């Protein structure tokens, strides 16, 4: 049991590396495609929210967004509730690239899950969801006990 979290991390790492290898010709870095994927799923995030979701420093995200904005893939719009903040959206120009990245992801999933019974994959999804839920609760308990 003690190596299971390590195995989860190693599996995630292997999937990210395989995705990088398959997406190498598309001209975006891993950090950039993570931003594009997240913003497509959650348009209108504030920069600070996105940095938190991606677990990166805000200054690092700013640099990534600058490059994506220069390429015409992301746009910043002022937040009507806070003039110091920006809301983020992918542009129409980004959609063909995002579709290519999704195709790479689908291809990778087909390869990675080849030979695995779909029922086993669904069971794994449920188990991982429960692990995330439990881990999230542990963090809340730890913070509460530290106060």
C-alpha positions as CSV (number, residue, x, y, z in Angstrom):
1,X,0.0,0.0,0.0
2,X,2.8,2.4,0.8
3,X,4.0,2.5,-2.8
4,X,0.5,3.0,-4.3
5,X,0.7,6.8,-4.2
6,X,4.1,6.6,-5.9
7,X,2.7,4.3,-8.6
8,X,-0.2,6.8,-9.2
9,X,2.4,9.6,-9.7
10,X,4.6,7.5,-11.9
11,X,1.6,6.6,-14.1
12,X,0.6,10.3,-14.4
13,X,4.2,11.1,-15.3
14,X,4.3,8.4,-18.0
15,X,1.1,9.6,-19.5
16,X,2.3,13.2,-19.6
17,X,5.6,12.2,-21.2
18,X,3.8,10.1,-23.8
19,X,1.5,13.0,-24.6
20,X,4.5,15.3,-25.0
21,X,6.1,12.8,-27.4
22,X,2.9,12.6,-29.5
23,X,2.2,16.3,-29.4
24,X,5.8,17.4,-30.2
25,X,5.0,18.7,-33.7
26,X,2.1,20.9,-32.6
27,X,4.4,23.8,-31.4
28,X,3.1,24.1,-27.8
29,X,4.8,23.3,-24.5
30,X,3.3,21.1,-21.8
31,X,2.6,24.2,-19.7
32,X,0.9,25.9,-22.6
33,X,-1.4,22.9,-23.5
34,X,-2.3,22.5,-19.8
35,X,-3.4,26.2,-19.8
36,X,-5.4,25.8,-23.1
37,X,-7.1,22.6,-21.9
38,X,-8.1,24.2,-18.5
39,X,-9.4,27.4,-20.1
40,X,-11.4,25.5,-22.7
41,X,-13.1,23.6,-19.9
42,X,-13.4,26.6,-17.6
43,X,-13.5,29.8,-19.6
44,X,-13.4,33.1,-17.8
45,X,-11.1,32.0,-14.9
46,X,-9.1,34.7,-13.3
47,X,-5.3,34.4,-13.5
48,X,-4.9,33.7,-9.8
49,X,-7.6,31.0,-10.0
50,X,-5.9,29.4,-13.0
51,X,-2.5,29.5,-11.3
52,X,-4.0,27.8,-8.3
53,X,-5.7,25.1,-10.3
54,X,-2.5,24.4,-12.3
55,X,-0.4,24.5,-9.1
56,X,2.0,27.1,-10.5
57,X,3.2,30.5,-9.4
58,X,1.3,33.4,-10.7
59,X,4.4,35.0,-12.3
60,X,5.1,31.7,-14.2
61,X,1.5,31.7,-15.5
62,X,1.8,35.3,-16.6
63,X,4.8,34.4,-18.8
64,X,2.9,31.4,-20.3
65,X,-0.2,33.6,-20.9
66,X,2.0,36.3,-22.5
67,X,3.3,33.8,-25.1
68,X,-0.2,32.4,-25.7
69,X,-1.6,35.8,-26.1
70,X,1.1,36.9,-28.5
71,X,0.3,33.8,-30.6
72,X,-3.4,34.7,-30.6
73,X,-4.5,31.7,-28.6
74,X,-5.6,33.3,-25.4
75,X,-7.2,36.6,-24.6
76,X,-7.4,38.5,-21.4
77,X,-10.4,40.7,-20.6
78,X,-10.8,42.9,-17.6
79,X,-12.8,41.5,-14.7
80,X,-15.9,43.8,-14.2
81,X,-15.8,43.0,-10.5
82,X,-12.1,43.8,-10.0
83,X,-10.3,46.1,-12.4
84,X,-7.0,44.7,-11.2
85,X,-7.9,41.2,-12.3
86,X,-8.1,39.6,-15.8
87,X,-10.5,36.9,-17.0
88,X,-9.0,34.4,-19.5
89,X,-10.5,32.8,-22.6
90,X,-9.2,30.8,-25.4
91,X,-9.7,32.4,-28.8
92,X,-11.4,31.1,-31.9
93,X,-7.9,30.9,-33.4
94,X,-6.9,28.4,-30.7
95,X,-9.8,25.9,-31.5
96,X,-8.1,24.0,-34.3
97,X,-5.0,23.5,-32.1
98,X,-7.1,22.4,-29.2
99,X,-8.9,19.9,-31.4
100,X,-5.5,18.5,-32.5
101,X,-4.4,18.3,-28.9
102,X,-7.7,16.4,-28.0
103,X,-7.0,14.0,-30.9
104,X,-3.5,13.4,-29.5
105,X,-5.1,12.7,-26.1
106,X,-7.7,10.3,-27.6
107,X,-4.9,8.5,-29.5
108,X,-2.9,8.3,-26.3
109,X,-5.8,7.0,-24.3
110,X,-6.5,4.3,-26.9
111,X,-2.9,3.2,-26.7
112,X,-2.5,3.4,-22.9
113,X,-5.8,1.6,-22.1
114,X,-5.4,-1.0,-24.8
115,X,-6.2,-4.5,-23.5
116,X,-7.8,-3.2,-20.3
117,X,-11.5,-4.1,-19.7
118,X,-13.7,-1.0,-19.7
119,X,-15.2,-2.2,-16.5
120,X,-11.7,-2.1,-14.9
121,X,-11.1,1.4,-16.2
122,X,-14.4,2.6,-14.7
123,X,-13.5,0.9,-11.4
124,X,-10.2,2.7,-11.4
125,X,-11.9,6.0,-12.1
126,X,-14.2,5.5,-9.1
127,X,-11.3,4.5,-6.9
128,X,-9.2,7.5,-7.9
129,X,-12.1,9.9,-7.4
130,X,-12.5,8.5,-3.9
131,X,-8.8,8.9,-3.2
132,X,-9.0,12.6,-4.3
133,X,-12.0,13.1,-2.1
134,X,-10.3,11.5,0.9
135,X,-7.1,13.4,0.3
136,X,-9.0,16.7,0.0
137,X,-10.7,16.0,3.3
138,X,-7.3,15.3,4.9
139,X,-6.0,18.7,3.9
140,X,-9.0,20.4,5.5
141,X,-8.6,18.4,8.7
142,X,-4.8,19.2,8.9
143,X,-5.4,22.9,8.5
144,X,-8.1,22.9,11.1
145,X,-5.9,21.0,13.6
146,X,-3.1,23.6,13.0
147,X,-5.2,26.5,14.2
